[in-house]
């Protein structure tokens, strides 16, 4: 008896055989979820229109939201975008790593127009995670990949999160999940727009504005007028199903409580988790999405979140939390 209907994706631990299988899936126009140092990505051949369209279909993603194109390094990026002196400076310091650059697209770039969502720019990144780099080498092609979750949902930082998001493989489009444990950074990459006279930070991440300004000089922070020039700029994003209440001194009895720092004297809450009992922002970032998912349960009426310092990596954490709490 043969099975009918969309099937769940195959899950394979990263190995030579798994990478060979993943490269084959990508070459055939299928989708592969894979780990990066930030979050798990939902990857497709960036030069294949149908494959890139399948990302939008599987995620239910608005077509005006661009995708990040993953490449091994600067040489591969230069085939797709114009890399100026400023881009070379930050590439030298931060690639491979959690920094995405928005740069002018080359007219002959072998990319689907869908990755740019109608813009004349491309968001490119060289990931540092060894599994992502091995996949790029095995595939031999740029990989377009947003986070591997339904559009607007909390981003996945472990293979189980991807499987929960796409139990039927996004209608059978997601064929394979490359599994390599939890993502060490835990929030999406910093996105820096270098298409204007002044660099603009479109999305904060673990490469901070302060670090970028030490290299480039003043970096502006994008406001609403910037529009959707890169992933993660929608007002409501990274959202659990429950409402999120920010800067909470204490939870209500029917709320899940997401604490930060010492919380032993705070009472209340139906369930509680702590991003970092010691107040470590890097630990908090790594735990953020997994803990939001863990508290997103029918037994709670909402999720209350303690204040997070608005410094360093805390800026990126607060950005994700504000979008999670925004009106749907």
Secondary structure by P-SEA (a helix, b strand, c coil): ccccccccbbbbcccaaaaaaaaaaaaabbbbbbbcccccccccccccaaaaaaaaaaacccccbbbbbbcccaaaaaacccccaaaaaaaacccccccccccbbbccccccccccccccbbbbbbcccaaaaaaaaaacbbbbbcccccccccccccaaaaaaaccccccccccccccccccccccccbbbbcccccccccccccccaaaaaacccbbbbbcccccccccccccccccccbbbbcccccccccbbbbccccccccccccbbbbccccccaaaaaaaaaaaaaaaccccccbbbbcccccccaaaaaaaaaaaaaccc
